[in-house]
């Protein structure tokens, strides 16, 4: 992503834009931070040697420009109606719902998700990582200021879970699979935001950690499609096992770290007696776990034939050792956390 000195400036302003947005004390200040963040990410997306990145950057710019215009219009409308430019919790009023919709469009949450898989498909893995993690921080943080559990919020959660689960079933591109998975996780994040900000912090940090581990692994071996997974014969079985365990962790399978934030969200919703919402979210997440299992099944259960003279395997590199460490945290994180809380 950063291959010339000019892009260091854009990385700095990308980070600064998010920090300005989350530390602003008015909607106008937050809007300015979001604009700085947007205009910094566009040059980082483009690559003169790859035309698909230009198409993805144009799609991203147009959608984010529409979202920013909607946000600014909503902020002006809210200022005229309530005579205040400060953050308010009047989430049931139409202007505040319009603000929430603009922020959800910026994150790529369903039903405003139509641009997200297409943009992900045109980017390299490092830009995909930024789009899936860092670019969601400012809109979700601003969303937390005005979000409460009401009909609008529950509808967004349901639609995110349904689209994120069913959309990834017929995909062969790993980038689109992770995009639909991100939409599914956004449903959990919106539910966490409506409960407590600290629950959302934990969920987002775990999601960012697991996404980083998976994308670094896929980027190391230049994997972009499902059928390329079959060509990993030169990798040791233990390393292949650790790579694909991260997928199961991201899906929320109980023995792994990815189940911990889902567990806490379920407990928070149960305390609010939202049983039907819990059951729906868990059932739809199982569909997401299915297409993760479909990816991991080849690594866990099947042995593909290889020639007898192909006995050499890739020697461990510092990158592979780091990924092994991150994967170990992913596999044992839940166990460590449970033991820690039991002891202390």
C-alpha positions in Angstrom: 0.0 0.0 0.0 2.7 2.5 0.9 5.3 2.3 -1.9 6.4 5.9 -2.3 7.1 8.8 0.1 3.9 10.8 -1.0 1.7 8.1 0.4 3.1 8.5 3.9 1.4 11.9 3.9 -1.9 10.3 3.0 -1.5 7.6 5.7 -0.9 10.4 8.2 -4.0 12.4 7.1 -6.0 9.2 7.0 -5.3 8.6 10.7 -5.8 12.2 11.5 -9.2 12.4 9.8 -10.5 9.6 11.9 -9.1 11.1 15.1 -10.6 14.5 14.3 -14.0 12.9 13.7 -14.1 10.9 16.9 -12.8 13.8 19.0 -15.1 16.4 17.6 -17.8 18.0 19.8 -20.3 18.8 17.1 -21.6 17.2 13.9 -19.9 19.7 11.7 -16.5 18.9 13.2 -17.2 15.2 12.8 -18.2 15.8 9.1 -14.9 17.6 8.5 -12.9 14.7 10.0 -14.8 12.2 7.8 -14.1 14.2 4.7 -10.3 14.4 5.5 -10.4 10.6 6.0 -12.2 10.0 2.7 -9.9 12.2 0.6 -6.8 10.6 2.2 -8.0 7.0 1.4 -8.7 7.6 -2.3 -5.0 8.0 -3.3 -4.0 5.0 -1.2 -6.5 2.8 -3.1 -5.4 3.6 -6.6 -2.5 1.8 -8.4 -1.4 2.7 -11.9 -0.6 -0.9 -12.7 -4.1 -2.2 -11.8 -7.2 -0.7 -13.4 -9.6 -2.5 -11.0 -8.3 -0.3 -8.2 -9.2 2.8 -10.1 -12.7 1.5 -10.6 -13.0 0.6 -6.9 -11.7 4.1 -5.9 -14.3 5.8 -8.1 -17.1 3.6 -6.7 -15.9 4.3 -3.1 -15.6 8.1 -3.7 -19.1 8.4 -5.3 -20.8 6.4 -2.5 -18.9 8.3 0.3 -19.6 11.6 -1.3 -23.4 10.8 -1.3 -23.1 9.7 2.3 -21.3 12.9 3.3 -23.8 15.1 1.4 -26.7 13.2 3.2 -24.9 13.6 6.5 -24.3 17.4 6.0 -28.0 17.9 4.9 -29.2 16.0 8.0 -26.9 18.0 10.3 -28.2 21.3 8.9 -31.8 20.0 9.2 -31.2 18.9 12.8 -29.6 22.3 13.6 -32.6 24.2 12.2 -35.2 22.0 14.1 -33.5 21.6 17.5 -31.5 24.8 17.4 -28.4 22.9 18.4 -25.4 21.5 16.6 -24.3 19.3 19.5 -24.6 15.5 19.6 -28.1 14.5 20.7 -29.7 11.2 21.6 -33.0 11.9 19.8 -32.5 8.9 17.6 -36.2 8.4 16.8 -36.6 11.7 15.0 -36.4 11.6 11.2 -33.3 13.9 11.0 -31.4 11.8 13.4 -32.4 8.6 11.6 -31.2 10.2 8.4 -27.8 10.9 10.1 -27.7 7.3 11.3 -28.5 6.1 7.7 -25.7 8.2 6.3 -23.2 6.8 8.8 -24.4 3.2 8.1 -23.9 3.9 4.3 -20.3 4.9 5.1 -19.6 1.7 7.0 -21.2 -0.5 4.3 -23.9 -1.9 6.6 -27.0 -3.5 5.0 -29.3 -2.3 3.4 -26.7 0.2 2.3 -24.2 -2.5 1.5 -24.4 -2.6 -2.3 -21.1 -0.9 -2.9 -19.0 -2.8 -0.3 -18.3 -6.2 -2.0 -17.6 -4.6 -5.3 -15.1 -2.2 -3.9 -13.4 -4.9 -1.8 -13.0 -7.1 -5.0 -11.0 -4.3 -6.7 -8.5 -3.7 -3.9 -5.3 -5.4 -2.7 -5.3 -7.1 0.6 -3.8 -4.3 2.6 -6.4 -1.8 1.4 -9.1 -4.4 2.1 -7.8 -4.5 5.7 -8.0 -0.7 6.1 -11.5 -0.7 4.6 -12.7 -3.5 6.9 -11.3 -2.1 10.1 -9.9 1.5 10.3 -12.5 3.0 8.0 -15.4 1.8 10.2 -14.1 3.4 13.4 -15.2 7.0 12.9 -18.8 6.2 11.5 -19.5 3.6 14.2 -18.2 5.9 17.0 -20.4 8.7 15.7 -23.3 6.3 15.4 -22.9 5.4 19.1 -23.8 9.0 20.1 -27.4 8.7 18.8 -28.2 5.0 18.7 -30.7 3.3 21.0 -32.5 0.0 20.7 -35.7 0.8 18.7 -37.5 -0.5 15.6 -35.0 1.2 13.2 -31.9 -0.3 15.0 -33.5 -3.8 15.2 -34.4 -3.6 11.5 -30.7 -2.7 10.6 -29.5 -5.6 12.7 -31.8 -8.1 11.0 -31.0 -7.0 7.5 -27.2 -7.0 8.2 -27.4 -10.5 9.6 -29.6 -11.8 6.7 -27.5 -10.2 3.8 -24.2 -11.0 5.4 -25.1 -14.6 5.9 -26.8 -15.4 2.6 -24.7 -13.1 0.4 -21.5 -15.1 1.0 -22.9 -18.5 0.3 -22.4 -18.5 -3.5 -19.1 -16.6 -3.6 -15.8 -18.0 -4.8 -13.7 -14.8 -4.2 -12.1 -14.6 -0.7 -12.4 -10.8 -0.7 -16.2 -10.9 -1.3 -16.6 -13.7 1.3 -14.8 -11.4 3.9 -16.9 -8.5 2.7 -20.2 -10.3 3.4 -18.7 -11.5 6.7 -18.0 -7.9 7.6 -21.6 -7.0 6.9 -22.7 -9.8 9.2 -20.3 -8.6 11.9 -21.7 -5.1 11.5 -25.0 -6.5 12.6 -23.4 -7.7 15.8 -21.5 -4.3 16.2 -24.8 -2.3 15.9 -26.3 -4.6 18.5 -23.3 -4.0 20.8 -23.4 -0.3 20.2 -27.0 -0.1 21.3 -26.2 -2.0 24.5 -22.9 -0.4 25.6 -19.9 1.3 24.1 -17.5 -0.9 26.1 -19.0 -4.0 24.5 -18.5 -2.5 21.1 -14.9 -1.7 21.9 -14.2 -5.3 22.8 -16.1 -6.7 19.7 -14.4 -4.3 17.3 -10.9 -4.9 18.7 -11.4 -8.7 18.5 -12.8 -8.4 14.9 -9.9 -6.2 13.8 -7.3 -8.6 15.3 -8.8 -11.7 13.6 -9.3 -9.8 10.3 -5.7 -8.7 10.4 -4.4 -12.2 11.0 -6.4 -13.7 8.2 -5.6 -11.0 5.7 -1.9 -11.1 6.5 -2.0 -14.9 5.9 -3.8 -14.5 2.6 -1.6 -11.7 1.5 1.6 -13.7 2.3 0.5 -16.5 -0.1 -1.3 -14.2 -2.6 -4.6 -16.1 -2.2 -7.6 -14.4 -3.8 -10.0 -17.2 -4.7 -11.2 -20.4 -3.0 -9.6 -22.8 -5.6 -6.2 -21.3 -4.8 -6.4 -22.8 -1.3 -5.8 -26.2 -2.9 -2.4 -25.2 -4.1 -0.9 -24.8 -0.5 0.9 -28.1 -0.7 4.2 -26.4 -0.1 3.1 -25.2 3.3 3.4 -27.4 6.4 0.1 -28.9 7.6 0.4 -27.3 11.0 0.8 -23.8 9.5 -2.1 -24.5 7.2 -4.2 -25.6 10.2 -3.3 -22.4 12.1 -4.3 -20.2 9.1 -7.8 -21.7 8.7 -8.5 -21.9 12.4 -8.6 -18.1 12.2 -11.6 -18.4 9.9 -13.5 -20.5 12.4 -12.5 -18.0 15.1 -13.9 -15.1 13.0 -17.1 -17.1 12.5 -17.5 -17.3 16.3 -16.9 -21.0 16.9 -16.9 -21.4 20.7 -13.5 -22.8 21.6 -11.8 -19.8 19.9 -11.3 -16.1 20.7 -13.9 -14.9 18.2 -16.7 -16.4 20.4 -15.8 -14.1 23.4 -17.3 -10.8 22.0 -20.3 -12.6 20.7 -20.8 -14.2 24.1 -20.7 -10.8 25.8 -23.2 -9.3 23.2 -25.6 -12.3 23.7 -25.3 -11.8 27.5 -26.0 -8.1 27.2 -29.1 -8.7 25.0 -30.3 -11.4 27.3 -30.1 -8.9 30.2 -32.5 -6.8 28.2 -34.8 -9.8 27.5 -34.4 -9.6 23.7 -34.6 -13.4 23.3 -36.0 -13.4 19.8 -33.2 -11.1 18.5 -30.6 -13.4 20.1 -32.0 -16.5 18.5 -32.2 -14.8 15.1 -28.6 -13.5 15.3 -27.2 -16.9 16.4 -29.0 -18.9 13.7 -28.0 -16.5 10.9 -24.4 -16.4 12.1 -24.3 -20.2 11.8 -24.8 -19.7 8.1 -21.7 -17.5 8.0 -19.9 -20.2 9.9 -20.9 -22.7 7.3 -19.0 -21.0 4.5 -16.0 -20.6 6.8 -16.2 -24.4 7.4 -16.4 -25.0 3.7 -13.1 -23.1 3.3 -11.4 -24.8 6.2 -12.7 -28.4 5.4 -10.0 -28.9 2.8 -7.2 -27.9 5.2 -8.5 -30.0 8.1 -10.0 -33.2 6.6 -8.7 -33.8 3.1 -5.3 -34.7 1.8 -4.6 -33.7 -1.8 -2.3 -35.8 -3.9 1.2 -34.5 -4.5 4.2 -35.9 -6.3 6.7 -38.0 -4.3 9.7 -35.8 -5.3 7.9 -32.7 -4.0 9.1 -33.2 -0.4 10.5 -29.7 0.2 8.3 -27.3 2.1 8.6 -23.6 2.6 11.1 -22.7 5.3 9.7 -20.7 8.2 10.2 -17.0 7.7 9.7 -14.2 10.3 6.3 -13.4 8.7 5.2 -17.0 9.1 6.4 -17.1 12.7 4.5 -13.9 13.5 1.4 -15.3 11.9 1.8 -18.5 13.9 1.9 -16.4 17.1 -1.2 -14.4 16.1 -3.0 -17.6 15.2 -2.1 -19.1 18.6 -3.6 -16.1 20.3 -6.7 -16.6 18.2 -7.0 -20.3 19.2 -6.2 -20.0 22.9 -7.5 -16.5 23.6 -10.9 -17.5 24.9 -9.3 -20.1 27.2 -6.8 -17.6 28.5 -9.5 -15.0 29.2 -11.7 -17.5 31.1 -8.8 -18.7 33.2 -7.7 -15.1 33.9 -11.2 -14.0 35.1 -11.6 -17.2 37.2 -8.3 -16.6 38.9 -8.5 -12.8 39.4 
